[in-house]
Amino acid sequence: QQPVQSPQAVILREGEDAVINCSSSKALYSVHWYRQKHGEAPVFLMILLKGGEQKGHDKISASFNEKKQQSSLYLTASQLSYSGTYFCGTEDESNTGKLIFGQGTTLQVKP
Amino acid sequence: DTGVSQNPRHKITKRGQNVTFRCDPISEHNRLYWYRQTLGQGPEFLTYFQNEAQLEKSRLLSDRFSAERPKGSFSTLEIQRTEQGDSAMYLCASSGADYGYTFGSGTRLTVV
């Protein structure tokens, strides 16, 4: 039931774009995205709710296809500070807030 | 508001000993979650509370693990008779409904 993220790792130059995908086999109420830097706790980026509502950082964009139980995170004009591991967390339709996290996508942005 | 606070930051214990971790969530958040994370993996769900009620506990969690949230405020996670496989980062998070988690800095447990 763990969501599957792809790719596992990405290396970019500053200014380049990246897309990280998250796919679940279960019907979802929401998808969350978090970024974790080495040795730190995950930091909330965005939540996408069933029905189309989104909340989160203005500079981050993402999509949620409810029918396919898939979400994508779009990182545009990447900066060095975007480096880290990105996790999606999926919440099923029980709407308890409990998240199941994917295995993570490691992003490295080089100068 | 100072965010989610976890104590201690690090804990080294001998196999077989009991350990207890504390989490102080954001005061307005009624939901509190415990996760465990090992190197290279995403956080793994352990248990969660809505106010003082523990509503779900992972089936992967043995009876050696117990959590409480008295009066819906801070929470404690206790591991009894620790094993080397319990070594991990233990993360606490809190949230309101339909919003993201705020994670604490975690407690890193090393069982020797």
Chai-1 contact restraints between the chains, C-beta under 6 A:
chainA,res_idxA,chainB,res_idxB,connection_type,confidence,min_distance_angstrom,max_distance_angstrom,comment,restraint_id
A,H32,B,G100,contact,1.0,0.0,6.0,A-B,restraint_1
A,A41,B,F103,contact,1.0,0.0,6.0,A-B,restraint_2
A,A41,B,S105,contact,1.0,0.0,6.0,A-B,restraint_3
A,A41,B,G106,contact,1.0,0.0,6.0,A-B,restraint_4
A,P42,B,F103,contact,1.0,0.0,6.0,A-B,restraint_5
A,F44,B,G100,contact,1.0,0.0,6.0,A-B,restraint_6
A,F44,B,Y101,contact,1.0,0.0,6.0,A-B,restraint_7
A,I47,B,G100,contact,1.0,0.0,6.0,A-B,restraint_8
A,F87,B,G42,contact,1.0,0.0,6.0,A-B,restraint_9
A,G97,B,R31,contact,1.0,0.0,6.0,A-B,restraint_10
A,G97,B,S95,contact,1.0,0.0,6.0,A-B,restraint_11
A,K98,B,Y48,contact,1.0,0.0,6.0,A-B,restraint_12
A,F101,B,G42,contact,1.0,0.0,6.0,A-B,restraint_13
A,F101,B,P43,contact,1.0,0.0,6.0,A-B,restraint_14
A,G102,B,G42,contact,1.0,0.0,6.0,A-B,restraint_15
A,Q103,B,G42,contact,1.0,0.0,6.0,A-B,restraint_16
A,G104,B,G42,contact,1.0,0.0,6.0,A-B,restraint_17
